[in-house]
Amino acid sequence: MHYSLLVRCIAEFIGTAVMVALGNGSVANVELKGTKGFHGGWVLIGFGYGIGVMIPALMFATVSGAQINPAMTIALAVTGSFPWKEVVPYIIAQLLGAIFGQLLIVLAYRPYYNETVNPEAILGTFSTIDAADSWLNGFINEFIGTFLLAIGALSITADKIDARADFIGLGFLVMCLVVSFGGPTGPALNPARDIGPRLLHAVWPFPFKGSSQFGYSWVPIVAPTAGAIVAAVIYQSIF
């Protein structure tokens, strides 16, 4: 069944909101003082983001493709697998969905945001930063991570035999990427997942929020997009 662009954009909005709410929600549970999961560890975040990607994929893959990632949308357009005229509407839906998903986290965890005095812990529940304070390290990390995500996603979903099993595999891929490559930056692997919540962080009046670090914000936009494009081009060229 072919859905209208509006319906597909709604699916992208909801899917991205679910992904951010579940993914960054796990970060908030680990990083914010006083929560039941406080200091629960990085594996907990890996599970949160892996399942956070898997669930909207299972929900909306047959509707919009469940791209929920501007880097993937642009990469698919570059390789001719997605129409350029629909790229901007999809990205807008993804960005708004990311902001809405983050808003749900802010409302749910508001008392714990008010108790947390570490501004980097607060920012980490919204967007990414480089632990080494290096945009170069962050760029390399985000490029590699998104390259592996994109080429893995394209390969996993290529057979068209059992889509549900494919998306479970995709969830495990994201989980592994967060656990394996998440240490340096967070990671983003998705421009909407970073810049949308970062914008909300900039305007929300947390007592100890600190800087939104917009000087670094271009890295989780450019690096994932470049990584996804390179992966999609290589995959199309070979397979």
Rosetta blueprint (number, residue, H / E / L):
1 M L
2 H L
3 Y L
4 S L
5 L H
6 L H
7 V H
8 R H
9 C H
10 I H
11 A H
12 E H
13 F H
14 I H
15 G H
16 T H
17 A H
18 V H
19 M H
20 V H
21 A H
22 L H
23 G H
24 N H
25 G H
26 S H
27 V H
28 A H
29 N H
30 V H
31 E H
32 L L
33 K L
34 G L
35 T L
36 K L
37 G L
38 F L
39 H L
40 G L
41 G L
42 W H
43 V H
44 L H
45 I H
46 G H
47 F H
48 G H
49 Y H
50 G H
51 I H
52 G H
53 V H
54 M H
55 I H
56 P H
57 A H
58 L H
59 M H
60 F H
61 A H
62 T H
63 V H
64 S H
65 G L
66 A L
67 Q L
68 I L
69 N L
70 P H
71 A H
72 M H
73 T H
74 I H
75 A H
76 L H
77 A H
78 V H
79 T L
80 G L
81 S L
82 F L
83 P L
84 W H
85 K H
86 E H
87 V H
88 V H
89 P H
90 Y H
91 I H
92 I H
93 A H
94 Q H
95 L H
96 L H
97 G H
98 A H
99 I H
100 F H
101 G H
102 Q H
103 L H
104 L H
105 I H
106 V H
107 L H
108 A H
109 Y L
110 R H
111 P H
112 Y H
113 Y H
114 N H
115 E H
116 T L
117 V L
118 N L
119 P H
120 E H
121 A H
122 I H
123 L H
124 G H
125 T L
126 F L
127 S L
128 T L
129 I L
130 D L
131 A L
132 A L
133 D L
134 S L
135 W H
136 L H
137 N H
138 G H
139 F H
140 I H
141 N H
142 E H
143 F H
144 I H
145 G H
146 T H
147 F H
148 L H
149 L H
150 A H
151 I H
152 G H
153 A H
154 L H
155 S H
156 I H
157 T L
158 A L
159 D L
160 K L
161 I L
162 D L
163 A H
164 R H
165 A H
166 D H
167 F H
168 I H
169 G H
170 L H
171 G H
172 F H
173 L H
174 V H
175 M H
176 C H
177 L H
178 V H
179 V H
180 S H
181 F H
182 G L
183 G L
184 P L
185 T L
186 G L
187 P L
188 A L
189 L L
190 N L
191 P H
192 A H
193 R H
194 D H
195 I H
196 G H
197 P H
198 R H
199 L H
200 L H
201 H H
202 A H
203 V H
204 W L
205 P L
206 F L
207 P L
208 F L
209 K L
210 G L
211 S L
212 S L
213 Q L
214 F L
215 G L
216 Y L
217 S L
218 W L
219 V H
220 P H
221 I H
222 V H
223 A H
224 P H
225 T H
226 A H
227 G H
228 A H
229 I H
230 V H
231 A H
232 A H
233 V H
234 I H
235 Y H
236 Q H
237 S H
238 I H
239 F L
